[in-house]
Amino acid sequence: MKDLDYDVVIVGAGPAGSITARRLAENGVKVIVLEKKQEIGTPKRCAEGLNIVGLKSAGIEPNPLWAVNEINGAILYSPAGRKVAIKNDKYLGYILERKIFEKHLAAQAIDKGARYMVKTRVMSVIMENGSVVGVSAEHMGESFNVRAKIVIAADGVDSKIGRSAGLNTVNRMTDYHSGFQYEMAGVKCEGNMLHIFFGDSVAPKGYVWIFPKGHGIANVGIGVLSLVSDDGNRARDHLDRFIANHPQIFAGASPIEINAGGIPVSSSCETFVGNGIMLVGDAAQQVNPIHGGGISLAMDAAIMAAEVAVKALREGTYAKERLFEYERRWRETEGARMKKLYDLRGFLEKLEDEDFERLAGVINDDVIMAMTSGEFTGFLKVLVKIPKLFPVARKMLM
Ligand SMILES: Cc1cc2nc3c(=O)[nH]c(=O)nc-3n(C[C@H](O)[C@H](O)[C@H](O)COP(=O)(O)OP(=O)(O)OC[C@H]3O[C@@H](n4cnc5c(N)ncnc54)[C@H](O)[C@@H]3O)c2cc1C
């Protein structure tokens, strides 16, 4: 195959890659996206929840073809089964059909002028004089190079491209959640709410989710901190036990798909910019450390990365110092919020079943908003206002 020449080459056609591609193409940048899978969006590794704010900020109108179920809030379940329903405009969103959503994002980028190649695996970056100047790739058995002024690695949690450019993208083992999920049919639960279950015997240092897609179909999954918990169980073992223990929901249900994957919950990797290269989305570990959601953050980061890339291309300079504007902006905005949520994650991991019961007894919108904002002191102030929560507040200070 002939070598290619582009302004920007993007590795990976997930939400991060395709939003970056669309933004670049809209600005007249000559951009190509290389995706190793033969079909964009498949297999999914996702519970497919996305809030409206995330969609809107990426300039995407919900389309019933892929925004398959509207969500109005969440029901939280304590270890003893106490239900707390949270309905608030901030929790409005959709369950996606991600296989269609990702193709839709790619189609939008292609409409704006981006080029895509599927079944094309990027092997590594090409370095010259300490700078990334392109990638080497393989398409259906044929090797070729793409030279580019900027490489954008949007290659997900298993990202190898950043590492091949010398960036340290690996975090501590305790900063990855292990995710396992069945998409199931025949599930009986309230259809327009997210269902989240807590408790040490349910999901140690994590939670089980049921995200309904409509017509009795739902993503039923678990995210836990360790590959194997203290009792010797894997994420899948915990999930199977949960399903068996809830016949009222799952008696007539069967899996129609299995998904598994790692979820980086570190708030970000050490640095995600180098000479001629930027990492976006899961590749940069831009994931919410509390709930593991990353689509909306990936799309936000993609917009920032594209803006900085456009400016760098106009100025003709691709050194780390120029591209660092993207990392700085991220760290001042979403990154700062994620860092706070990372600290809060440490506190939540100290909670035991009795603490969840205490919270379930008094939880209200103030507590939820304070918790999800990531404002440690704000959250602490809310907790100490409620005498029943003093033992929980004390754990925050430990
Ligand atoms: C079980 C589970 C449930 C989740 N549920 C949710 C949820 O409900 N809501 C939410 O917001 N987030 C969720 N997430 C996280 C979410 O899926 C990710 O944050 C999101 O996909 C990040 O998008 P991305 O574009 O950065 O990476 P990805 O979507 O992973 O895309 C990376 C792309 O790069 C391609 N690629 C990788 N290496 C190469 C290579 N060498 N050459 C070419 N192509 C390559 C991959 O094939 C892939 O298409 C979940 C994750 C898991 C594991």
The ligand as a Gaussian input file, in Angstrom:
#p B3LYP/6-31G(d) Opt

LIG

0 1
 C      -18.158000      -2.068000      31.093000
 C      -18.073000      -0.600000      30.775000
 C      -19.204000       0.215000      30.888000
 C      -19.115000       1.592000      30.582000
 N      -20.272000       2.341000      30.646000
 C      -20.229000       3.665000      30.335000
 C      -21.421000       4.448000      30.328000
 O      -22.520000       3.970000      30.568000
 N      -21.312000       5.769000      30.006000
 C      -20.115000       6.350000      29.699000
 O      -20.070000       7.573000      29.453000
 N      -18.981000       5.621000      29.679000
 C      -19.001000       4.279000      29.970000
 N      -17.859000       3.536000      29.902000
 C      -16.604000       4.192000      29.492000
 C      -16.647000       4.507000      27.993000
 O      -16.960000       3.341000      27.268000
 C      -15.310000       5.104000      27.542000
 O      -14.949000       6.134000      28.436000
 C      -15.408000       5.664000      26.121000
 O      -15.603000       4.634000      25.196000
 C      -14.133000       6.431000      25.758000
 O      -14.137000       6.756000      24.394000
 P      -12.778000       6.781000      23.553000
 O      -13.144000       7.244000      22.195000
 O      -11.748000       7.511000      24.327000
 O      -12.276000       5.273000      23.526000
 P      -12.939000       3.992000      22.861000
 O      -14.401000       4.137000      22.790000
 O      -12.381000       2.826000      23.598000
 O      -12.378000       4.004000      21.372000
 C      -11.049000       3.667000      21.077000
 C      -11.009000       3.149000      19.653000
 O       -9.639000       2.998000      19.254000
 C       -9.509000       1.806000      18.524000
 N       -8.092000       1.380000      18.601000
 C       -7.410000       0.990000      19.703000
 N       -6.121000       0.705000      19.380000
 C       -6.010000       0.942000      18.046000
 C       -4.905000       0.809000      17.133000
 N       -3.694000       0.409000      17.545000
 N       -5.131000       1.107000      15.838000
 C       -6.354000       1.524000      15.409000
 N       -7.430000       1.641000      16.229000
 C       -7.255000       1.365000      17.539000
 C      -10.481000       0.853000      19.237000
 O      -10.817000      -0.234000      18.394000
 C      -11.650000       1.774000      19.518000
 O      -12.579000       1.810000      18.480000
 C      -17.894000       2.162000      30.192000
 C      -16.753000       1.340000      30.068000
 C      -16.840000      -0.019000      30.343000
 C      -15.619000      -0.879000      30.181000

